[in-house]
């Protein structure tokens, strides 16, 4: 049995995963092919943002910007105990691997949203991995667990010095930087809550941004429906975790297991760059009251159950 902390970390991941499919489903149902186009564009923007943050962190640590660094240096999330990968090769030029169990793919399959999950796979990974390497990388994703019939994800991510401008080679490969010495990097302990909160805010924002640019104010109505679905689903998942560990479904369990804080002021720094087009206000207007209502509903039912019978 997983510990409470492990379960909450998995809940954070699963809620992040369904955020994507709830938003994607609403956009596609409302706008068809153009909705899918907006979803794909938002996913690519999110991938590039994550790449830039990772690259900046790695350059601050003094490591070279290459495939080995990308996949082995100071990740931004703790490991998921459900995840299984077969690593075949990892060096500065390439990472070759098979993902055997992907919790995200499993969640999308359970929700009947493998096609939307495949959009994430097709758009996020190339945008993130290639942009990290100064847009000189190449991501070959031959198989995905979100594709019917594929039994694993096949990743071949490469960065060739020969494909890079001369001025960038020294930033990526030690052999082009005479005298370079690999720094000793002490890994920091990734925090699941803050990590998934930051990523969830950005994922929500970039999809909303792309939708707003494509459809104007009607995008807000569509995204609000996704936010309501997210709240109901996240509350149910937190209730299940509380029940599993004999805990009350309260604000603490919700905060531990859901990536997005109800008190946005407490994480204002995370929202600072991701509030355009009223994105934060829409979240506060739709998601926050819906989630608080779920909490009150449970607390009211519990009080009724505990009331003395006369």
Beta strands, then each sheet from edge to edge (+ up, - down):
strand 1: 84-90
strand 2: 94-101
strand 3: 138-143
strand 4: 153-158
sheet 1: 1+ 2- 4+ 3-
end
